[in-house]
Amino acid sequence: MDIIKKLELYRLENKVTQEELAEELGVAFSTVNRWFNGRTVPSKIQQYQIEKYLKKRARKS
């Protein structure tokens, strides 16, 4: 599954706003918004941070 799809699924299931997600990932809201709208894709470093974030959250569940 695409990393953005995983992130969006996590976000919707856990009622996390794009603003909250941006803050957690250390990026601007507009960056997260562009990912979800398909205008841009995360850089390799951002992809790593997203994967790390999702793994961390999975352990808390």
Biopython code that builds the backbone (N, CA, C, O; Angstrom):
import numpy as np
from Bio.PDB.StructureBuilder import StructureBuilder

atoms = [
    (1, "MET", "N", (0.847, -1.178, 0.000)),
    (1, "MET", "CA", (0.000, 0.000, 0.000)),
    (1, "MET", "C", (0.894, 1.244, 0.000)),
    (1, "MET", "O", (1.919, 1.283, 0.681)),
    (2, "ASP", "N", (0.510, 2.215, -0.739)),
    (2, "ASP", "CA", (1.215, 3.495, -0.818)),
    (2, "ASP", "C", (1.281, 4.148, 0.571)),
    (2, "ASP", "O", (0.321, 4.091, 1.339)),
    (3, "ILE", "N", (2.409, 4.757, 0.873)),
    (3, "ILE", "CA", (2.606, 5.358, 2.205)),
    (3, "ILE", "C", (1.590, 6.456, 2.510)),
    (3, "ILE", "O", (1.157, 6.600, 3.654)),
    (4, "ILE", "N", (1.214, 7.220, 1.508)),
    (4, "ILE", "CA", (0.225, 8.279, 1.733)),
    (4, "ILE", "C", (-1.147, 7.674, 2.009)),
    (4, "ILE", "O", (-1.900, 8.197, 2.830)),
    (5, "LYS", "N", (-1.475, 6.586, 1.337)),
    (5, "LYS", "CA", (-2.749, 5.910, 1.608)),
    (5, "LYS", "C", (-2.761, 5.364, 3.032)),
    (5, "LYS", "O", (-3.778, 5.448, 3.721)),
    (6, "LYS", "N", (-1.633, 4.804, 3.474)),
    (6, "LYS", "CA", (-1.531, 4.302, 4.848)),
    (6, "LYS", "C", (-1.709, 5.439, 5.848)),
    (6, "LYS", "O", (-2.409, 5.306, 6.851)),
    (7, "LEU", "N", (-1.061, 6.553, 5.550)),
    (7, "LEU", "CA", (-1.137, 7.711, 6.436)),
    (7, "LEU", "C", (-2.562, 8.263, 6.492)),
    (7, "LEU", "O", (-3.053, 8.610, 7.566)),
    (8, "GLU", "N", (-3.209, 8.343, 5.363)),
    (8, "GLU", "CA", (-4.592, 8.842, 5.309)),
    (8, "GLU", "C", (-5.529, 7.895, 6.050)),
    (8, "GLU", "O", (-6.418, 8.346, 6.772)),
    (9, "LEU", "N", (-5.340, 6.590, 5.881)),
    (9, "LEU", "CA", (-6.157, 5.609, 6.584)),
    (9, "LEU", "C", (-5.976, 5.756, 8.095)),
    (9, "LEU", "O", (-6.951, 5.777, 8.846)),
    (10, "TYR", "N", (-4.729, 5.856, 8.528)),
    (10, "TYR", "CA", (-4.458, 6.056, 9.955)),
    (10, "TYR", "C", (-5.140, 7.335, 10.444)),
    (10, "TYR", "O", (-5.793, 7.342, 11.488)),
    (11, "ARG", "N", (-4.981, 8.409, 9.678)),
    (11, "ARG", "CA", (-5.530, 9.709, 10.063)),
    (11, "ARG", "C", (-7.044, 9.649, 10.231)),
    (11, "ARG", "O", (-7.583, 10.162, 11.212)),
    (12, "LEU", "N", (-7.724, 9.029, 9.284)),
    (12, "LEU", "CA", (-9.182, 8.954, 9.335)),
    (12, "LEU", "C", (-9.667, 8.034, 10.451)),
    (12, "LEU", "O", (-10.623, 8.361, 11.154)),
    (13, "GLU", "N", (-9.013, 6.889, 10.618)),
    (13, "GLU", "CA", (-9.425, 5.940, 11.655)),
    (13, "GLU", "C", (-9.226, 6.500, 13.058)),
    (13, "GLU", "O", (-9.972, 6.166, 13.978)),
    (14, "ASN", "N", (-8.224, 7.347, 13.215)),
    (14, "ASN", "CA", (-7.890, 7.873, 14.537)),
    (14, "ASN", "C", (-8.307, 9.325, 14.736)),
    (14, "ASN", "O", (-7.949, 9.955, 15.731)),
    (15, "LYS", "N", (-9.067, 9.846, 13.776)),
    (15, "LYS", "CA", (-9.607, 11.212, 13.861)),
    (15, "LYS", "C", (-8.517, 12.245, 14.137)),
    (15, "LYS", "O", (-8.655, 13.101, 15.010)),
    (16, "VAL", "N", (-7.434, 12.143, 13.373)),
    (16, "VAL", "CA", (-6.324, 13.088, 13.468)),
    (16, "VAL", "C", (-6.487, 14.088, 12.326)),
    (16, "VAL", "O", (-6.673, 13.697, 11.173)),
    (17, "THR", "N", (-6.417, 15.367, 12.646)),
    (17, "THR", "CA", (-6.552, 16.379, 11.594)),
    (17, "THR", "C", (-5.246, 16.496, 10.815)),
    (17, "THR", "O", (-4.191, 16.061, 11.277)),
    (18, "GLN", "N", (-5.332, 17.081, 9.644)),
    (18, "GLN", "CA", (-4.123, 17.313, 8.855)),
    (18, "GLN", "C", (-3.184, 18.256, 9.598)),
    (18, "GLN", "O", (-1.964, 18.114, 9.515)),
    (19, "GLU", "N", (-3.743, 19.208, 10.318)),
    (19, "GLU", "CA", (-2.928, 20.142, 11.101)),
    (19, "GLU", "C", (-2.145, 19.404, 12.182)),
    (19, "GLU", "O", (-0.951, 19.639, 12.365)),
    (20, "GLU", "N", (-2.826, 18.508, 12.898)),
    (20, "GLU", "CA", (-2.164, 17.728, 13.948)),
    (20, "GLU", "C", (-1.090, 16.827, 13.355)),
    (20, "GLU", "O", (0.000, 16.690, 13.909)),
    (21, "LEU", "N", (-1.411, 16.226, 12.240)),
    (21, "LEU", "CA", (-0.455, 15.347, 11.567)),
    (21, "LEU", "C", (0.781, 16.124, 11.129)),
    (21, "LEU", "O", (1.908, 15.662, 11.308)),
    (22, "ALA", "N", (0.569, 17.289, 10.561)),
    (22, "ALA", "CA", (1.688, 18.128, 10.127)),
    (22, "ALA", "C", (2.589, 18.469, 11.309)),
    (22, "ALA", "O", (3.814, 18.408, 11.204)),
    (23, "GLU", "N", (1.982, 18.824, 12.420)),
    (23, "GLU", "CA", (2.762, 19.167, 13.614)),
    (23, "GLU", "C", (3.571, 17.965, 14.097)),
    (23, "GLU", "O", (4.747, 18.103, 14.433)),
    (24, "GLU", "N", (2.950, 16.794, 14.133)),
    (24, "GLU", "CA", (3.640, 15.574, 14.568)),
    (24, "GLU", "C", (4.814, 15.224, 13.660)),
    (24, "GLU", "O", (5.847, 14.745, 14.127)),
    (25, "LEU", "N", (4.651, 15.465, 12.364)),
    (25, "LEU", "CA", (5.691, 15.117, 11.392)),
    (25, "LEU", "C", (6.714, 16.232, 11.194)),
    (25, "LEU", "O", (7.734, 16.032, 10.535)),
    (26, "GLY", "N", (6.443, 17.393, 11.758)),
    (26, "GLY", "CA", (7.378, 18.503, 11.637)),
    (26, "GLY", "C", (7.396, 19.160, 10.269)),
    (26, "GLY", "O", (8.429, 19.647, 9.811)),
    (27, "VAL", "N", (6.230, 19.167, 9.620)),
    (27, "VAL", "CA", (6.101, 19.826, 8.316)),
    (27, "VAL", "C", (4.919, 20.786, 8.374)),
    (27, "VAL", "O", (4.139, 20.767, 9.326)),
    (28, "ALA", "N", (4.795, 21.611, 7.364)),
    (28, "ALA", "CA", (3.688, 22.561, 7.299)),
    (28, "ALA", "C", (2.384, 21.849, 6.928)),
    (28, "ALA", "O", (2.388, 20.816, 6.258)),
    (29, "PHE", "N", (1.276, 22.430, 7.381)),
    (29, "PHE", "CA", (-0.036, 21.903, 7.012)),
    (29, "PHE", "C", (-0.168, 21.818, 5.499)),
    (29, "PHE", "O", (-0.688, 20.834, 4.973)),
    (30, "SER", "N", (0.300, 22.848, 4.795)),
    (30, "SER", "CA", (0.165, 22.866, 3.333)),
    (30, "SER", "C", (0.904, 21.698, 2.686)),
    (30, "SER", "O", (0.480, 21.196, 1.645)),
    (31, "THR", "N", (1.996, 21.268, 3.289)),
    (31, "THR", "CA", (2.748, 20.119, 2.770)),
    (31, "THR", "C", (1.907, 18.856, 2.868)),
    (31, "THR", "O", (1.782, 18.107, 1.899)),
    (32, "VAL", "N", (1.332, 18.623, 4.038)),
    (32, "VAL", "CA", (0.477, 17.446, 4.241)),
    (32, "VAL", "C", (-0.719, 17.508, 3.305)),
    (32, "VAL", "O", (-1.093, 16.499, 2.707)),
    (33, "ASN", "N", (-1.316, 18.672, 3.175)),
    (33, "ASN", "CA", (-2.466, 18.848, 2.298)),
    (33, "ASN", "C", (-2.112, 18.512, 0.848)),
    (33, "ASN", "O", (-2.893, 17.862, 0.153)),
    (34, "ARG", "N", (-0.955, 18.947, 0.397)),
    (34, "ARG", "CA", (-0.522, 18.652, -0.981)),
    (34, "ARG", "C", (-0.279, 17.159, -1.179)),
    (34, "ARG", "O", (-0.550, 16.633, -2.258)),
    (35, "TRP", "N", (0.229, 16.467, -0.156)),
    (35, "TRP", "CA", (0.411, 15.014, -0.262)),
    (35, "TRP", "C", (-0.936, 14.341, -0.484)),
    (35, "TRP", "O", (-1.088, 13.523, -1.391)),
    (36, "PHE", "N", (-1.915, 14.692, 0.351)),
    (36, "PHE", "CA", (-3.223, 14.047, 0.276)),
    (36, "PHE", "C", (-3.988, 14.409, -0.987)),
    (36, "PHE", "O", (-4.829, 13.635, -1.443)),
    (37, "ASN", "N", (-3.709, 15.568, -1.553)),
    (37, "ASN", "CA", (-4.357, 15.970, -2.802)),
    (37, "ASN", "C", (-3.598, 15.504, -4.032)),
    (37, "ASN", "O", (-4.039, 15.741, -5.156)),
    (38, "GLY", "N", (-2.468, 14.847, -3.834)),
    (38, "GLY", "CA", (-1.705, 14.300, -4.952)),
    (38, "GLY", "C", (-0.888, 15.321, -5.724)),
    (38, "GLY", "O", (-0.406, 15.025, -6.817)),
    (39, "ARG", "N", (-0.723, 16.515, -5.175)),
    (39, "ARG", "CA", (0.053, 17.541, -5.879)),
    (39, "ARG", "C", (1.552, 17.325, -5.738)),
    (39, "ARG", "O", (2.323, 17.649, -6.641)),
    (40, "THR", "N", (1.961, 16.770, -4.590)),
    (40, "THR", "CA", (3.376, 16.465, -4.367)),
    (40, "THR", "C", (3.484, 15.119, -3.672)),
    (40, "THR", "O", (2.491, 14.559, -3.210)),
    (41, "VAL", "N", (4.693, 14.617, -3.608)),
    (41, "VAL", "CA", (4.960, 13.379, -2.867)),
    (41, "VAL", "C", (6.030, 13.683, -1.822)),
    (41, "VAL", "O", (6.847, 14.584, -2.012)),
    (42, "PRO", "N", (6.026, 12.940, -0.728)),
    (42, "PRO", "CA", (7.038, 13.167, 0.301)),
    (42, "PRO", "C", (8.437, 12.831, -0.217)),
    (42, "PRO", "O", (8.615, 11.916, -1.021)),
    (43, "SER", "N", (9.418, 13.587, 0.260)),
    (43, "SER", "CA", (10.812, 13.280, -0.063)),
    (43, "SER", "C", (11.189, 11.973, 0.636)),
    (43, "SER", "O", (10.418, 11.453, 1.444)),
    (44, "LYS", "N", (12.348, 11.454, 0.331)),
    (44, "LYS", "CA", (12.812, 10.211, 0.973)),
    (44, "LYS", "C", (12.879, 10.382, 2.493)),
    (44, "LYS", "O", (12.491, 9.487, 3.243)),
    (45, "ILE", "N", (13.368, 11.523, 2.931)),
    (45, "ILE", "CA", (13.462, 11.781, 4.371)),
    (45, "ILE", "C", (12.068, 11.862, 4.985)),
    (45, "ILE", "O", (11.833, 11.322, 6.066)),
    (46, "GLN", "N", (11.149, 12.530, 4.306)),
    (46, "GLN", "CA", (9.778, 12.630, 4.802)),
    (46, "GLN", "C", (9.112, 11.258, 4.828)),
    (46, "GLN", "O", (8.367, 10.951, 5.758)),
    (47, "GLN", "N", (9.372, 10.430, 3.815)),
    (47, "GLN", "CA", (8.823, 9.075, 3.798)),
    (47, "GLN", "C", (9.320, 8.284, 4.999)),
    (47, "GLN", "O", (8.557, 7.556, 5.633)),
    (48, "TYR", "N", (10.602, 8.433, 5.306)),
    (48, "TYR", "CA", (11.172, 7.758, 6.474)),
    (48, "TYR", "C", (10.469, 8.227, 7.750)),
    (48, "TYR", "O", (10.118, 7.410, 8.601)),
    (49, "GLN", "N", (10.265, 9.537, 7.882)),
    (49, "GLN", "CA", (9.600, 10.091, 9.062)),
    (49, "GLN", "C", (8.153, 9.590, 9.172)),
    (49, "GLN", "O", (7.673, 9.305, 10.270)),
    (50, "ILE", "N", (7.473, 9.485, 8.043)),
    (50, "ILE", "CA", (6.091, 8.981, 8.038)),
    (50, "ILE", "C", (6.067, 7.528, 8.488)),
    (50, "ILE", "O", (5.244, 7.152, 9.323)),
    (51, "GLU", "N", (6.962, 6.708, 7.944)),
    (51, "GLU", "CA", (7.019, 5.292, 8.332)),
    (51, "GLU", "C", (7.319, 5.149, 9.819)),
    (51, "GLU", "O", (6.710, 4.330, 10.506)),
    (52, "LYS", "N", (8.252, 5.945, 10.308)),
    (52, "LYS", "CA", (8.615, 5.931, 11.725)),
    (52, "LYS", "C", (7.404, 6.326, 12.580)),
    (52, "LYS", "O", (7.138, 5.703, 13.608)),
    (53, "TYR", "N", (6.684, 7.347, 12.159)),
    (53, "TYR", "CA", (5.491, 7.818, 12.862)),
    (53, "TYR", "C", (4.426, 6.723, 12.915)),
    (53, "TYR", "O", (3.851, 6.464, 13.972)),
    (54, "LEU", "N", (4.164, 6.084, 11.775)),
    (54, "LEU", "CA", (3.132, 5.045, 11.722)),
    (54, "LEU", "C", (3.511, 3.837, 12.579)),
    (54, "LEU", "O", (2.652, 3.264, 13.248)),
    (55, "LYS", "N", (4.779, 3.447, 12.567)),
    (55, "LYS", "CA", (5.233, 2.318, 13.395)),
    (55, "LYS", "C", (5.097, 2.648, 14.874)),
    (55, "LYS", "O", (4.672, 1.810, 15.669)),
    (56, "LYS", "N", (5.459, 3.866, 15.238)),
    (56, "LYS", "CA", (5.352, 4.312, 16.628)),
    (56, "LYS", "C", (3.897, 4.279, 17.081)),
    (56, "LYS", "O", (3.598, 3.826, 18.186)),
    (57, "ARG", "N", (3.004, 4.751, 16.240)),
    (57, "ARG", "CA", (1.578, 4.770, 16.567)),
    (57, "ARG", "C", (0.994, 3.355, 16.621)),
    (57, "ARG", "O", (0.103, 3.083, 17.425)),
    (58, "ALA", "N", (1.491, 2.462, 15.776)),
    (58, "ALA", "CA", (0.993, 1.082, 15.760)),
    (58, "ALA", "C", (1.335, 0.383, 17.075)),
    (58, "ALA", "O", (0.557, -0.432, 17.572)),
    (59, "ARG", "N", (2.491, 0.701, 17.630)),
    (59, "ARG", "CA", (2.902, 0.098, 18.898)),
    (59, "ARG", "C", (2.029, 0.565, 20.052)),
    (59, "ARG", "O", (1.823, -0.172, 21.016)),
    (60, "LYS", "N", (1.516, 1.787, 19.959)),
    (60, "LYS", "CA", (0.677, 2.331, 21.029)),
    (60, "LYS", "C", (-0.731, 1.751, 21.014)),
    (60, "LYS", "O", (-1.445, 1.826, 22.014)),
    (61, "SER", "N", (-1.130, 1.179, 19.897)),
    (61, "SER", "CA", (-2.500, 0.653, 19.777)),
    (61, "SER", "C", (-2.677, -0.648, 20.511)),
    (61, "SER", "O", (-3.770, -1.216, 20.505)),
]
sb = StructureBuilder()
sb.init_structure("model")
sb.init_model(0)
sb.init_chain("A")
sb.init_seg("    ")
for serial, (resi, resn, name, xyz) in enumerate(atoms, 1):
    if name == "N":
        sb.init_residue(resn, " ", resi, " ")
    sb.init_atom(name, np.array(xyz, "f"), 0.0, 1.0, " ", f" {name:<3s}", serial, name[0])
structure = sb.get_structure()
